[in-house]
């Protein structure tokens, strides 16, 4: 997972860690099949715990962050279908600045102990359809994002026109989440026919003071919720410990 500088000019121009599958400025692409993608996240989780004890400024394996399993930047007409993804080092599937994204029939399974192992995080994406998927993650299952703080506000790239249907979420912090990186706005989201079992929250909208961004035109319907701490949770005082 070598470091690289994407120069994507959407959210951040910092050097990033390459992911197992990385695509930049591509069109008409697909990741499909019945196989399993194994992110082999355990060494990265252990490194994160070790590095908390390192001196500030000391370069480590985590200097450029942890890789995703699938990471697409500024791509159009993207299909992710049928695959199972396990043990991601961090966020599992992270499309950024993509248009016309379809995610259908995938399974994402990460252990409860995995730090920041979100399932599917579309960020600053437009025209997104997610259906018939299964999530059992150590963090949020589906999270809609659009950049963070001043940088996200200046880029001004919302996540919009999102449909989520017929998905099952086990465990995790939140089933369907907006934020906390949502400074570029999130709007026009519909989620229906969702089963949530054992997640901390079914619907979670989170931000923090000074982050900015608008959440609007959101509709959630026909949720089956079982053994959750809070069905709906909205906060503008989000911290890492929430």
C-alpha positions as CSV (number, residue, x, y, z in Angstrom):
1,X,0.0,0.0,0.0
2,X,2.5,2.7,-1.1
3,X,1.8,6.4,-0.4
4,X,0.7,8.5,-3.3
5,X,-0.5,12.1,-3.9
6,X,-3.8,12.0,-5.8
7,X,-4.0,15.7,-6.6
8,X,-7.8,15.2,-6.8
9,X,-8.7,18.7,-5.8
10,X,-12.0,17.6,-4.2
11,X,-11.4,17.4,-0.5
12,X,-7.7,17.2,0.3
13,X,-4.4,17.2,-1.7
14,X,-2.5,15.5,1.1
15,X,-0.5,12.4,0.4
16,X,-2.6,9.3,0.9
17,X,-2.1,5.6,1.4
18,X,-2.9,3.5,-1.6
19,X,-5.8,1.1,-1.2
20,X,-6.2,-2.5,-2.3
21,X,-8.2,-1.2,-5.3
22,X,-7.6,2.4,-6.2
23,X,-9.1,4.2,-9.2
24,X,-8.6,7.9,-10.2
25,X,-10.5,9.7,-13.0
26,X,-12.0,6.5,-14.6
27,X,-15.2,5.9,-16.4
28,X,-17.4,2.8,-16.9
29,X,-15.7,0.6,-14.3
30,X,-16.9,-2.4,-12.2
31,X,-15.8,-4.6,-9.3
32,X,-18.1,-7.6,-9.5
33,X,-18.2,-11.3,-8.7
34,X,-18.9,-13.8,-5.9
35,X,-15.4,-13.8,-4.4
36,X,-14.0,-12.3,-1.2
37,X,-11.7,-9.3,-0.8
38,X,-9.7,-9.6,2.4
39,X,-8.3,-6.3,3.6
40,X,-6.1,-8.1,6.2
41,X,-6.7,-5.3,8.6
42,X,-5.3,-6.8,11.8
43,X,-1.7,-5.4,11.4
44,X,-3.1,-2.0,10.7
45,X,-5.4,-2.1,13.8
46,X,-2.5,-3.2,15.9
47,X,-0.3,-0.4,14.5
48,X,-2.9,2.2,15.3
49,X,-3.0,1.1,18.9
50,X,0.9,1.1,19.1
51,X,1.3,4.5,17.4
52,X,-0.9,6.2,20.0
53,X,2.2,5.8,22.3
54,X,4.7,7.3,19.7
55,X,6.2,10.7,20.0
56,X,4.4,13.4,17.9
57,X,6.0,13.9,14.6
58,X,7.7,10.5,14.5
59,X,7.2,8.8,11.1
60,X,5.4,5.4,11.4
61,X,3.5,3.1,9.1
62,X,0.5,5.3,9.8
63,X,2.1,8.6,8.7
64,X,0.0,8.5,5.5
65,X,-3.1,6.9,7.1
66,X,-4.5,3.5,6.7
67,X,-5.6,2.1,3.3
68,X,-9.2,1.3,2.3
69,X,-10.1,-1.9,0.5
70,X,-11.8,0.0,-2.4
71,X,-11.1,3.7,-3.0
72,X,-12.3,5.6,-6.2
73,X,-11.6,9.2,-6.8
74,X,-13.5,11.3,-9.3
75,X,-14.9,8.3,-11.3
76,X,-18.1,8.1,-13.3
77,X,-20.4,5.2,-14.0
78,X,-19.1,2.9,-11.2
79,X,-20.6,-0.6,-10.4
80,X,-19.7,-2.6,-7.3
81,X,-21.7,-5.8,-7.2
82,X,-21.8,-9.2,-5.5
83,X,-18.5,-9.2,-3.7
84,X,-17.8,-9.9,0.0
85,X,-15.3,-7.7,1.7
86,X,-13.8,-8.6,5.1
87,X,-11.3,-7.2,7.6
88,X,-10.7,-3.7,6.2
89,X,-7.8,-1.7,7.7
90,X,-10.1,1.3,7.9
91,X,-13.1,2.5,6.0
92,X,-14.0,-0.3,3.6
93,X,-15.4,1.2,0.4
94,X,-14.7,5.0,0.0
95,X,-15.8,6.6,-3.3
96,X,-14.9,10.3,-3.4
97,X,-16.3,12.8,-5.9
98,X,-17.9,10.0,-8.0
99,X,-21.0,10.2,-10.2
100,X,-23.5,7.5,-11.1
101,X,-22.4,5.0,-8.5
102,X,-24.3,1.7,-8.0
103,X,-23.5,-0.7,-5.1
104,X,-25.6,-3.8,-5.3
105,X,-25.6,-7.1,-3.4
106,X,-22.3,-6.8,-1.6
107,X,-21.5,-7.9,2.0
108,X,-19.1,-6.1,4.2
109,X,-17.9,-7.8,7.4
110,X,-15.5,-6.3,9.9
111,X,-15.0,-7.3,13.6
112,X,-16.5,-5.2,16.3
113,X,-13.0,-4.5,17.6
114,X,-11.8,-3.0,14.3
115,X,-11.2,0.8,14.7
116,X,-12.9,3.1,12.2
117,X,-13.9,0.1,10.0
118,X,-16.9,1.8,8.4
119,X,-18.7,-0.1,5.6
120,X,-19.6,2.1,2.7
121,X,-18.8,5.9,2.8
122,X,-19.7,7.8,-0.4
123,X,-18.2,11.3,0.0
124,X,-19.1,14.2,-2.3
125,X,-20.8,11.8,-4.6
126,X,-23.8,12.4,-6.9
127,X,-26.4,9.9,-8.1
128,X,-25.8,7.0,-5.8
129,X,-27.9,3.8,-5.6
130,X,-27.2,1.2,-2.8
131,X,-29.4,-1.9,-2.7
132,X,-29.6,-5.5,-1.4
133,X,-26.4,-5.2,0.7
134,X,-25.4,-6.7,4.1
135,X,-23.2,-4.9,6.7
136,X,-21.7,-6.2,9.9
137,X,-19.0,-3.7,10.8
138,X,-17.0,-2.4,13.7
139,X,-18.2,1.1,13.0
140,X,-20.9,2.9,10.9
141,X,-22.5,0.7,8.1
142,X,-23.4,3.3,5.4
143,X,-22.1,6.9,5.9
144,X,-22.8,9.8,3.7
145,X,-20.0,12.5,3.8
146,X,-19.0,15.7,1.9
147,X,-15.7,17.0,3.3
148,X,-14.6,18.4,6.6
149,X,-14.5,22.0,8.0
150,X,-13.1,24.9,6.0
151,X,-11.7,22.7,3.3
152,X,-15.0,20.9,2.7
153,X,-16.9,24.2,2.7
154,X,-14.5,25.8,0.1
155,X,-14.6,22.7,-2.2
156,X,-18.4,22.8,-1.9
157,X,-19.0,19.3,-3.3
158,X,-22.2,17.8,-1.8
159,X,-23.3,14.2,-1.6
160,X,-26.7,14.2,-3.3
161,X,-29.4,12.1,-5.0
162,X,-28.9,9.0,-2.9
163,X,-31.2,5.9,-2.8
164,X,-30.7,3.1,-0.2
165,X,-33.0,0.1,-0.3
166,X,-33.4,-3.4,0.9
167,X,-30.3,-3.6,3.1
168,X,-29.5,-5.4,6.4
169,X,-27.2,-3.9,9.1
170,X,-25.9,-5.9,12.0
171,X,-23.9,-4.4,14.9
172,X,-22.0,-1.2,14.1
173,X,-22.3,2.2,15.6
174,X,-25.0,3.4,13.1
175,X,-26.9,1.8,10.3
176,X,-27.4,4.8,8.0
177,X,-25.3,7.8,9.0
178,X,-24.8,11.3,7.7
179,X,-21.5,13.0,8.8
180,X,-19.6,13.9,10.7
181,X,-17.6,15.1,7.7
182,X,-20.5,16.9,5.9
183,X,-19.3,20.5,5.4
184,X,-20.2,20.4,1.7
185,X,-23.8,19.5,2.3
186,X,-25.8,16.3,2.0
187,X,-29.2,16.4,0.3
188,X,-31.9,14.4,-1.5
189,X,-31.5,11.1,0.3
190,X,-34.1,8.3,0.4
191,X,-33.7,5.1,2.5
192,X,-36.4,2.4,2.7
193,X,-36.8,-1.3,3.6
194,X,-33.9,-1.4,6.0
195,X,-33.3,-3.9,8.8
196,X,-31.2,-2.9,11.7
197,X,-30.2,-5.5,14.3
198,X,-27.8,-4.7,17.2
199,X,-26.5,-1.4,15.8
200,X,-26.1,1.4,18.4
201,X,-28.3,3.6,16.3
202,X,-30.5,3.0,13.2
203,X,-30.4,6.6,11.9
204,X,-27.5,8.8,13.0
205,X,-26.8,12.4,11.9
206,X,-23.7,13.9,13.4
207,X,-21.7,17.1,13.1
208,X,-19.8,19.4,15.4
209,X,-19.7,23.1,16.1
210,X,-18.1,25.2,13.4
211,X,-18.1,22.4,10.8
212,X,-20.9,23.9,8.6
213,X,-22.9,22.2,5.9
214,X,-26.6,21.6,5.4
215,X,-28.6,18.3,5.6
216,X,-31.8,18.6,3.6
217,X,-34.5,16.6,1.8
218,X,-34.0,13.4,3.7
219,X,-36.6,10.6,3.8
220,X,-36.4,7.4,5.8
221,X,-39.2,4.8,5.7
222,X,-40.1,1.2,6.5
223,X,-37.2,0.5,8.9
224,X,-37.3,-2.7,11.1
225,X,-35.2,-1.9,14.2
226,X,-34.3,-4.5,16.9
227,X,-32.0,-4.3,19.9
228,X,-30.6,-0.9,19.2
229,X,-29.6,1.7,21.8
230,X,-31.3,4.7,20.0
231,X,-33.4,4.4,16.9
232,X,-32.7,8.0,15.8
233,X,-29.8,10.1,17.0
234,X,-29.0,13.6,15.9
235,X,-26.2,15.7,17.3
236,X,-24.2,18.8,16.5
237,X,-21.8,18.1,19.4
238,X,-20.1,15.1,17.9
239,X,-16.8,14.0,19.3
240,X,-14.7,10.9,18.7
241,X,-16.0,9.3,21.8
242,X,-19.7,9.5,20.8
